[in-house]
Amino acid sequence: MRRYGVEYAHENIMPNDDLPFKLFVFEGKNGNYVREKHWHRSVELFALFQGKLEFYLNEERYPLKPGQFMLVNSNEIHSILSPEANWTIVLQIPLSMFEKHYTDEKFVYFSHSSRLQDEEMMQLIAEMYQTYIERACGYEWKVQSQFYMLMYLLVTKYRETEVDADLIKRNRQLDKLSEITAYMKENYTKELSLEGLAAKFGYTPTYLSRMFQKYAKTSYKSSLDQIRLEHAAKDLMNTRMPIGETAIANGLPNSKSFGKLFRKKYGMLPSEYRKTKMKK
């Protein structure tokens, strides 16, 4: 396997605020990790250098091997299975950066199909990461020059100029759901019933439930549970709050339901997770 000159021993890296993108090591690098179905208003690239990952995009399975990357479009429903330790660099690009290349409805779409430029893309991602962690004089300019070369390849080699009308409609509906889930993320500790949320955004509960199922490929309850579990996991790592209190503080009814949901997502009980993850 080609190594691309990446130093694998570094911890997760987040960029400075002055960089127009996010570059970091995948949070599931230790394995035994599942990222449930979700979507966002950005374009993501997951470049796998060691180990393996499985992606599910719009219900289709895409196994990833070292030397390959997965391109996730804006508002594309995806989940990630990380069964074992891996080294994956993630690049998140705000959708607005592609504004000059929108096809319709403020929309841009990139193909998942392999291209002759795939190896060059992997090399650029590796070089960007290496440049960033070394932080030599002028590194900000160098890493951005590498980034803009990658952007050039995306819009000239991977962008689809003709996009299906159904895809545009789904994108529009997921924009609406993004507004709703943003509210859920801000108020996850509160009582958030489907009926109350539907009334706030001008929908009937039945219609809102169908929106989640049809366009997000998940249920309203599952979406809310995932938001709460992610915050609870952070509390387990960073506080000594009792398990039951952690559940209630994050909007979950009790420690029993918390444990069941947590084990399904993380493969272990909250107490076990705390022992392995809590900062010393």
C-alpha positions as a Markdown table, in Angstrom:
| # | Residue | x | y | z |
|---|---|---|---|---|
| 1 | Met | 0.0 | 0.0 | 0.0 |
| 2 | Arg | 1.2 | 3.4 | -0.8 |
| 3 | Arg | 1.9 | 5.5 | 2.3 |
| 4 | Tyr | 1.6 | 9.0 | 0.8 |
| 5 | Gly | 4.1 | 10.3 | 3.4 |
| 6 | Val | 1.5 | 10.6 | 6.2 |
| 7 | Glu | 2.6 | 10.5 | 9.8 |
| 8 | Tyr | 0.1 | 8.2 | 11.5 |
| 9 | Ala | 0.9 | 8.8 | 15.1 |
| 10 | His | -0.7 | 12.2 | 15.5 |
| 11 | Glu | -3.9 | 12.9 | 17.4 |
| 12 | Asn | -7.0 | 14.5 | 15.9 |
| 13 | Ile | -6.2 | 17.8 | 14.2 |
| 14 | Met | -8.7 | 20.6 | 13.8 |
| 15 | Pro | -7.7 | 23.6 | 11.6 |
| 16 | Asn | -7.3 | 27.2 | 12.5 |
| 17 | Asp | -10.3 | 29.4 | 12.0 |
| 18 | Asp | -8.6 | 31.2 | 9.1 |
| 19 | Leu | -8.6 | 28.1 | 6.9 |
| 20 | Pro | -11.7 | 27.8 | 4.7 |
| 21 | Phe | -12.2 | 24.1 | 5.5 |
| 22 | Lys | -11.9 | 21.5 | 8.2 |
| 23 | Leu | -9.2 | 18.9 | 8.2 |
| 24 | Phe | -9.0 | 16.2 | 10.9 |
| 25 | Val | -8.5 | 12.6 | 11.8 |
| 26 | Phe | -11.7 | 10.5 | 11.8 |
| 27 | Glu | -13.2 | 10.2 | 15.2 |
| 28 | Gly | -13.8 | 6.5 | 14.7 |
| 29 | Lys | -10.1 | 5.8 | 14.3 |
| 30 | Asn | -10.0 | 3.3 | 17.3 |
| 31 | Gly | -12.6 | 1.1 | 15.7 |
| 32 | Asn | -15.8 | -0.3 | 17.3 |
| 33 | Tyr | -17.6 | 2.8 | 16.1 |
| 34 | Val | -20.8 | 3.6 | 14.3 |
| 35 | Arg | -21.9 | 7.0 | 13.0 |
| 36 | Glu | -25.6 | 6.7 | 12.4 |
| 37 | Lys | -27.5 | 8.1 | 9.4 |
| 38 | His | -27.1 | 11.9 | 9.1 |
| 39 | Trp | -26.5 | 14.6 | 6.5 |
| 40 | His | -25.1 | 18.1 | 6.4 |
| 41 | Arg | -24.6 | 21.2 | 4.2 |
| 42 | Ser | -21.1 | 20.5 | 3.3 |
| 43 | Val | -19.0 | 18.2 | 1.0 |
| 44 | Glu | -16.9 | 15.6 | 2.8 |
| 45 | Leu | -14.0 | 13.5 | 1.7 |
| 46 | Phe | -12.9 | 10.5 | 3.8 |
| 47 | Ala | -9.4 | 9.4 | 2.7 |
| 48 | Leu | -8.6 | 5.9 | 4.2 |
| 49 | Phe | -4.8 | 5.2 | 4.6 |
| 50 | Gln | -5.0 | 2.2 | 7.0 |
| 51 | Gly | -7.7 | -0.3 | 8.1 |
| 52 | Lys | -11.1 | -0.3 | 6.6 |
| 53 | Leu | -14.4 | 1.5 | 6.7 |
| 54 | Glu | -17.9 | 0.8 | 5.4 |
| 55 | Phe | -20.1 | 3.7 | 4.1 |
| 56 | Tyr | -23.8 | 3.6 | 3.5 |
| 57 | Leu | -25.0 | 6.3 | 1.2 |
| 58 | Asn | -28.7 | 6.5 | 0.4 |
| 59 | Glu | -29.1 | 2.8 | 1.5 |
| 60 | Glu | -26.2 | 1.6 | -0.7 |
| 61 | Arg | -23.1 | 0.0 | 0.8 |
| 62 | Tyr | -19.6 | 1.2 | -0.1 |
| 63 | Pro | -16.7 | -0.7 | 1.5 |
| 64 | Leu | -13.5 | 1.4 | 1.6 |
| 65 | Lys | -10.0 | 0.0 | 1.4 |
| 66 | Pro | -6.6 | 1.7 | 2.0 |
| 67 | Gly | -5.8 | 4.1 | -0.8 |
| 68 | Gln | -9.4 | 4.9 | -1.5 |
| 69 | Phe | -11.6 | 7.9 | -0.5 |
| 70 | Met | -15.3 | 8.4 | -0.2 |
| 71 | Leu | -16.9 | 11.6 | -1.4 |
| 72 | Val | -20.1 | 12.6 | 0.4 |
| 73 | Asn | -22.3 | 15.3 | -1.2 |
| 74 | Ser | -24.2 | 18.0 | 0.6 |
| 75 | Asn | -27.5 | 16.6 | 2.0 |
| 76 | Glu | -26.5 | 13.1 | 1.2 |
| 77 | Ile | -27.8 | 10.6 | 3.8 |
| 78 | His | -24.9 | 8.6 | 5.0 |
| 79 | Ser | -23.7 | 6.4 | 7.9 |
| 80 | Ile | -20.3 | 5.0 | 8.7 |
| 81 | Leu | -19.2 | 1.7 | 10.2 |
| 82 | Ser | -15.7 | 1.5 | 11.6 |
| 83 | Pro | -15.2 | -2.1 | 12.9 |
| 84 | Glu | -11.5 | -1.8 | 13.5 |
| 85 | Ala | -8.7 | 0.7 | 14.0 |
| 86 | Asn | -8.1 | 2.8 | 11.0 |
| 87 | Trp | -6.3 | 6.0 | 9.9 |
| 88 | Thr | -8.7 | 8.2 | 8.0 |
| 89 | Ile | -8.2 | 11.9 | 7.2 |
| 90 | Val | -11.5 | 13.8 | 6.8 |
| 91 | Leu | -11.8 | 17.0 | 4.8 |
| 92 | Gln | -15.0 | 19.0 | 5.2 |
| 93 | Ile | -15.7 | 21.8 | 2.6 |
| 94 | Pro | -18.5 | 24.3 | 3.1 |
| 95 | Leu | -21.0 | 24.1 | 0.3 |
| 96 | Ser | -20.8 | 27.8 | -0.3 |
| 97 | Met | -17.3 | 27.4 | -1.6 |
| 98 | Phe | -18.8 | 25.8 | -4.8 |
| 99 | Glu | -21.2 | 28.7 | -5.4 |
| 100 | Lys | -19.7 | 29.6 | -8.8 |
| 101 | His | -20.3 | 26.0 | -9.9 |
| 102 | Tyr | -23.8 | 25.4 | -8.8 |
| 103 | Thr | -26.0 | 23.6 | -11.4 |
| 104 | Asp | -29.5 | 24.6 | -10.1 |
| 105 | Glu | -31.3 | 25.4 | -6.9 |
| 106 | Lys | -28.0 | 26.4 | -5.3 |
| 107 | Phe | -26.9 | 22.8 | -5.8 |
| 108 | Val | -23.7 | 21.0 | -6.8 |
| 109 | Tyr | -23.3 | 17.2 | -7.1 |
| 110 | Phe | -20.1 | 15.1 | -7.4 |
| 111 | Ser | -19.9 | 11.5 | -8.6 |
| 112 | His | -18.8 | 8.7 | -6.4 |
| 113 | Ser | -17.4 | 6.8 | -9.3 |
| 114 | Ser | -13.6 | 6.1 | -9.5 |
| 115 | Arg | -11.6 | 8.6 | -11.6 |
| 116 | Leu | -8.1 | 8.6 | -13.0 |
| 117 | Gln | -7.4 | 11.4 | -10.5 |
| 118 | Asp | -8.2 | 9.4 | -7.4 |
| 119 | Glu | -4.6 | 8.8 | -6.5 |
| 120 | Glu | -3.8 | 12.4 | -7.0 |
| 121 | Met | -6.7 | 13.3 | -4.7 |
| 122 | Met | -5.4 | 11.0 | -2.0 |
| 123 | Gln | -1.9 | 12.5 | -2.4 |
| 124 | Leu | -3.2 | 16.0 | -2.0 |
| 125 | Ile | -5.2 | 15.2 | 1.1 |
| 126 | Ala | -2.1 | 13.5 | 2.7 |
| 127 | Glu | 0.1 | 16.5 | 1.8 |
| 128 | Met | -2.4 | 19.0 | 3.2 |
| 129 | Tyr | -2.6 | 17.1 | 6.5 |
| 130 | Gln | 1.2 | 16.8 | 6.7 |
| 131 | Thr | 1.7 | 20.5 | 5.9 |
| 132 | Tyr | -0.8 | 21.4 | 8.6 |
| 133 | Ile | 0.7 | 19.3 | 11.4 |
| 134 | Glu | 4.2 | 20.4 | 10.7 |
| 135 | Arg | 3.3 | 24.1 | 10.8 |
| 136 | Ala | 6.4 | 25.3 | 9.2 |
| 137 | Cys | 6.8 | 29.0 | 8.3 |
| 138 | Gly | 4.1 | 29.9 | 5.8 |
| 139 | Tyr | 2.2 | 26.6 | 6.2 |
| 140 | Glu | -1.1 | 28.4 | 5.9 |
| 141 | Trp | -0.4 | 29.4 | 2.3 |
| 142 | Lys | 1.0 | 26.0 | 1.3 |
| 143 | Val | -1.9 | 24.0 | 2.7 |
| 144 | Gln | -4.4 | 26.3 | 1.0 |
| 145 | Ser | -2.6 | 26.0 | -2.3 |
| 146 | Gln | -2.9 | 22.2 | -2.0 |
| 147 | Phe | -6.5 | 22.6 | -1.1 |
| 148 | Tyr | -7.3 | 24.7 | -4.1 |
| 149 | Met | -5.7 | 22.2 | -6.4 |
| 150 | Leu | -8.0 | 19.6 | -4.9 |
| 151 | Met | -11.0 | 21.9 | -5.4 |
| 152 | Tyr | -10.0 | 22.3 | -9.1 |
| 153 | Leu | -10.0 | 18.5 | -9.5 |
| 154 | Leu | -13.4 | 18.3 | -7.8 |
| 155 | Val | -15.1 | 20.8 | -10.1 |
| 156 | Thr | -13.4 | 19.7 | -13.3 |
| 157 | Lys | -13.2 | 15.9 | -12.9 |
| 158 | Tyr | -15.9 | 14.8 | -10.4 |
| 159 | Arg | -18.7 | 17.3 | -10.8 |
| 160 | Glu | -21.9 | 16.2 | -12.5 |
| 161 | Thr | -23.3 | 19.0 | -14.8 |
| 162 | Glu | -26.7 | 17.3 | -15.3 |
| 163 | Val | -28.5 | 16.5 | -12.1 |
| 164 | Asp | -31.8 | 14.5 | -11.8 |
| 165 | Ala | -34.9 | 16.6 | -10.8 |
| 166 | Asp | -35.7 | 14.1 | -8.0 |
| 167 | Leu | -32.2 | 14.6 | -6.5 |
| 168 | Ile | -32.8 | 18.4 | -6.5 |
| 169 | Lys | -36.2 | 17.9 | -4.8 |
| 170 | Arg | -34.7 | 15.7 | -2.2 |
| 171 | Asn | -32.0 | 18.3 | -1.6 |
| 172 | Arg | -34.6 | 21.0 | -1.1 |
| 173 | Gln | -36.5 | 18.8 | 1.4 |
| 174 | Leu | -33.4 | 18.0 | 3.3 |
| 175 | Asp | -32.6 | 21.7 | 3.6 |
| 176 | Lys | -35.9 | 22.0 | 5.4 |
| 177 | Leu | -35.1 | 19.1 | 7.6 |
| 178 | Ser | -31.7 | 20.7 | 8.3 |
| 179 | Glu | -33.5 | 23.7 | 9.8 |
| 180 | Ile | -35.6 | 21.4 | 12.0 |
| 181 | Thr | -32.7 | 19.2 | 13.2 |
| 182 | Ala | -30.7 | 22.4 | 14.0 |
| 183 | Tyr | -33.5 | 23.3 | 16.4 |
| 184 | Met | -33.4 | 19.8 | 17.8 |
| 185 | Lys | -29.6 | 20.1 | 18.4 |
| 186 | Glu | -30.1 | 23.4 | 20.2 |
| 187 | Asn | -32.9 | 22.0 | 22.4 |
| 188 | Tyr | -32.0 | 18.4 | 22.8 |
| 189 | Thr | -32.1 | 18.5 | 26.6 |
| 190 | Lys | -35.8 | 19.6 | 26.6 |
| 191 | Glu | -39.0 | 17.7 | 25.9 |
| 192 | Leu | -39.2 | 17.5 | 22.1 |
| 193 | Ser | -42.3 | 15.7 | 21.0 |
| 194 | Leu | -43.0 | 15.1 | 17.3 |
| 195 | Glu | -46.3 | 17.0 | 17.7 |
| 196 | Gly | -44.7 | 20.0 | 19.3 |
| 197 | Leu | -41.9 | 20.2 | 16.7 |
| 198 | Ala | -44.4 | 19.8 | 13.8 |
| 199 | Ala | -46.5 | 22.6 | 15.2 |
| 200 | Lys | -43.5 | 24.9 | 15.5 |
| 201 | Phe | -42.5 | 24.4 | 11.9 |
| 202 | Gly | -46.0 | 24.4 | 10.4 |
| 203 | Tyr | -46.4 | 20.7 | 9.6 |
| 204 | Thr | -48.7 | 18.0 | 10.8 |
| 205 | Pro | -47.1 | 15.3 | 12.9 |
| 206 | Thr | -47.8 | 12.7 | 10.2 |
| 207 | Tyr | -46.3 | 14.8 | 7.4 |
| 208 | Leu | -43.1 | 15.6 | 9.4 |
| 209 | Ser | -42.7 | 11.9 | 10.3 |
| 210 | Arg | -43.0 | 11.0 | 6.6 |
| 211 | Met | -40.4 | 13.7 | 5.7 |
| 212 | Phe | -37.9 | 12.1 | 8.0 |
| 213 | Gln | -38.6 | 8.6 | 6.7 |
| 214 | Lys | -38.7 | 9.5 | 3.1 |
| 215 | Tyr | -35.8 | 12.0 | 2.8 |
| 216 | Ala | -33.6 | 11.4 | 5.9 |
| 217 | Lys | -34.1 | 7.6 | 5.7 |
| 218 | Thr | -34.6 | 7.5 | 9.5 |
| 219 | Ser | -37.3 | 8.3 | 12.0 |
| 220 | Tyr | -37.7 | 11.5 | 14.0 |
| 221 | Lys | -37.1 | 9.6 | 17.3 |
| 222 | Ser | -33.9 | 8.0 | 16.0 |
| 223 | Ser | -32.5 | 11.4 | 14.9 |
| 224 | Leu | -33.2 | 12.9 | 18.3 |
| 225 | Asp | -31.7 | 9.8 | 20.1 |
| 226 | Gln | -28.5 | 10.1 | 18.1 |
| 227 | Ile | -28.1 | 13.8 | 19.0 |
| 228 | Arg | -28.6 | 13.1 | 22.7 |
| 229 | Leu | -26.3 | 10.1 | 22.7 |
| 230 | Glu | -23.4 | 12.1 | 21.1 |
| 231 | His | -23.7 | 14.7 | 23.8 |
| 232 | Ala | -24.0 | 12.1 | 26.5 |
| 233 | Ala | -20.8 | 10.4 | 25.2 |
| 234 | Lys | -18.9 | 13.7 | 25.6 |
| 235 | Asp | -20.2 | 14.0 | 29.2 |
| 236 | Leu | -19.0 | 10.4 | 29.9 |
| 237 | Met | -15.5 | 11.3 | 28.7 |
| 238 | Asn | -15.3 | 14.7 | 30.4 |
| 239 | Thr | -17.2 | 14.5 | 33.6 |
| 240 | Arg | -17.8 | 12.2 | 36.6 |
| 241 | Met | -21.5 | 12.7 | 36.5 |
| 242 | Pro | -23.4 | 9.5 | 37.5 |
| 243 | Ile | -24.8 | 7.5 | 34.5 |
| 244 | Gly | -28.4 | 8.1 | 35.5 |
| 245 | Glu | -27.8 | 11.9 | 35.8 |
| 246 | Thr | -25.9 | 11.9 | 32.5 |
| 247 | Ala | -29.0 | 10.3 | 30.8 |
| 248 | Ile | -31.4 | 12.8 | 32.3 |
| 249 | Ala | -29.1 | 15.8 | 31.6 |
| 250 | Asn | -29.1 | 14.9 | 27.9 |
| 251 | Gly | -32.8 | 14.4 | 27.5 |
| 252 | Leu | -32.9 | 10.7 | 27.9 |
| 253 | Pro | -35.6 | 9.3 | 30.4 |
| 254 | Asn | -33.5 | 6.9 | 32.5 |
| 255 | Ser | -30.2 | 4.9 | 32.8 |
| 256 | Lys | -31.9 | 1.7 | 31.5 |
| 257 | Ser | -33.0 | 3.2 | 28.2 |
| 258 | Phe | -29.8 | 5.2 | 28.0 |
| 259 | Gly | -27.7 | 2.0 | 28.3 |
| 260 | Lys | -29.7 | 0.1 | 25.7 |
| 261 | Leu | -29.4 | 2.9 | 23.1 |
| 262 | Phe | -25.8 | 3.6 | 24.0 |
| 263 | Arg | -24.8 | 0.0 | 23.6 |
| 264 | Lys | -26.5 | -0.2 | 20.2 |
| 265 | Lys | -24.5 | 2.8 | 18.9 |
| 266 | Tyr | -21.1 | 2.3 | 20.6 |
| 267 | Gly | -21.0 | -1.4 | 21.2 |
| 268 | Met | -20.6 | -1.1 | 24.9 |
| 269 | Leu | -22.4 | 0.2 | 28.0 |
| 270 | Pro | -21.9 | 3.8 | 29.2 |
| 271 | Ser | -19.9 | 2.7 | 32.2 |
| 272 | Glu | -17.5 | 0.7 | 29.9 |
| 273 | Tyr | -17.2 | 3.6 | 27.5 |
| 274 | Arg | -16.2 | 5.9 | 30.4 |
| 275 | Lys | -13.5 | 3.6 | 31.5 |
| 276 | Thr | -11.9 | 3.4 | 28.1 |
| 277 | Lys | -12.4 | 7.0 | 27.0 |
| 278 | Met | -12.3 | 9.2 | 30.1 |
| 279 | Lys | -9.5 | 11.7 | 30.2 |
| 280 | Lys | -7.0 | 11.0 | 32.9 |
